[in-house]
């Protein structure tokens, strides 16, 4: 991808700190990562409801939804997955600059790509949360029927089947959606955010 030439960054007259002050809360990214069917999207939406009730401005960036628009030109090759995550990192940064809490729900299978997204954000603005769930349980859930198709060879390069998922080495937080309900996982994440004085 070629880089644009002769461009200048224009500073905003209203800063990120101004927006945070107006909103009365910090802005940051909760990066939910895990296998398909682990509960990322469900958890993101439950967190969004809870934060909304607490007057915390937030927005969910969901993997499937993003591929309907911004990233509809991308496939599932390693290169396209990398670009998918890069774009989400950049969009997340814009939301954080606007004073908003971003809840991302992406498989984001590769450690390197997640770390690249972290580098786009400022210090303390990226909180990786591993939505842990065994592959066997995700296959039982299989809400979209994708594992069944992948096992039949109808879908290629499917994470967990014929494409790897690299578990986070040191995430900020882990929720286990096999051991706990979504409501319990939501409460755990909220408690984590409170412990860090983020909300």
N, C-alpha and C positions, 0 to 999 in steps of 0.2 A: 504494500500500500504506500503510494507516494505521499510525501508531506507537502502541505500547502506552503507557499513562499510568501514573503512580504506581508506577514500578518503581525498585528500588535495586540497584546492583551490589554483590555480596558478595565480599569478598576471600577468597581461599583461604588456609588456614593453611599449606599446603604450596605453595611458589612454583615457578614455572617453573625458576628457578635451582636450587632443591632437587632437582627431578626430573632436570635435566641433570647435576647432580653425581652423583646416584645411578646414572644410566645411563652416566656417564663419556664422554659425547659431547654435542655441541651439538644443538639441535633447530631445524629450518628447513624450508622448502618448496623442492623442485625442481619448477618449473612447466614441464612439457614442452608446447610449443606447436608446431603444424605442421598441414599438410593431412591429411585422412583418408588412411590408407595410407602415411604417411611413416615409421611405425615407433614412434610414441609409446608405445603400450601394451606392445609387445614390449620396448622399451628400459626402460620403467618396471619391468617384471617382472624383467628381467635385473639391473637395479640393485638391486632389492629382494633378490634372491638373494645378490648380492655383499655388500651391506650386512649381511644376516643372518649370513653367514659371518664377518663382522668384528665380530659382536656389537653391531651398531648397530640399535636398535629403529626400525622403519620401517613405513609403511603406504601401499599404493597406492590412490589415488582415481582410478578410471577413468571416462571420460565415459559410455560405454554402461552400465556397472554402476550409476552414480549415477542414471541416468534410469530404471532399473528400480524405484527406491525413492524416495529423498529428492526427486528432481526429476521424478517421473513425471507430474506435473501440468503440465509445461512443454513447449511445442512448439519450433519453430525460427524464430519471428519474431525480429526484432532485439531486441525488448523481452524476450522469453523467454530468448534467449541471454544477454542482459545479466544477468537474474535468476539464470540457471543459474550464471554465473561468480561473481556476488556470493555466492550460497549456498556455493559451493565455497571461496571465500576465507574465509568465516566458519568453515566446518568445518575448514579447514586451520589456522586460528588456534587452534582448540581442541586439535587434535593437537599443534601446536607448544608450546602451554602445558603439555601433558602430557609434554613432553620427547621427543617422537617426531619422526623425520624423515618428511616427507610427500612422496610422489612422485605428482604429479598428471599425468594424461594426458588433456588436453582440447584440441580444435582451438582453442578460444578465439580466434576469428578477428579480433577487434577490439582494437587497441592500447589504446583508452580503457578497455575492460573489464579488460584485463590490468593496466593501471596502477591501476585501482580496487582490484583484488585485492591488488596490492603495498602499497597504502596501508593495508589492513586489518592487515597484518603489521607487526612491529617492524622497526627498522633492521637491515639485514643478514640478515633472515630469509626473504627472497623472492629466489630465484635463477631467473631466466627462462632457459631453455635452448631455443633454436630448433632443432627437429628438421627440418633442411633437406632437402628432396627435391623435385625438379621435378614439376610437375603431371603431365607426360607419364609419368614413371616411376610416380607414384602410381596413375595410370589403368591402367598395365600390371599393376601388382600387384593392385589392386582386390580385396582379400581378402574383402570383404562384398558385392561386386557392385553397390555403390552408385553408382559413376561411370557404369556402363552404364545403370542405371535413370535417373540424372539426365540423361544424354545423350538418352534416349528421352522425357524429359519426365514420367516416372513419379514423380519426386521433385522438388519445388520448393524453391527457396532453399537449394540444396546448395552448400556452400563450395567455391570454386574453379571452379564451373561457372556458376551464375547468382546467386551471392552471393560477395562478395569475401573474400579472406584478406589481412589487413594484416601483412606481415612485420615482425618486431620491428626497431625502429630501433637499439637498443643493448642487446641481450641480454647477460646475464653470460657466456654461452657458446653456441657453435654446434656441432652435430654434423651431419655430412653423411652421411645413410644411403644415398645412392647411391654415394658414393665409398668408404665404409668399411662393414665388416660390423657387425652388432649387437654382437658381442664387442669389436670395436675401439672402437666408439662408447662402450660401457660402460666400457672401460678409460680412455678419454679423460675421461669425466665423473668417474670416481673420482679420476683425477689432478688434475682441477680442484678437487674437494672437498678433497683433501689439500693442494693449494697454498694454499687459503684456511684451513687448519687447522680445517676443519669436521668431519673424521673422523680 
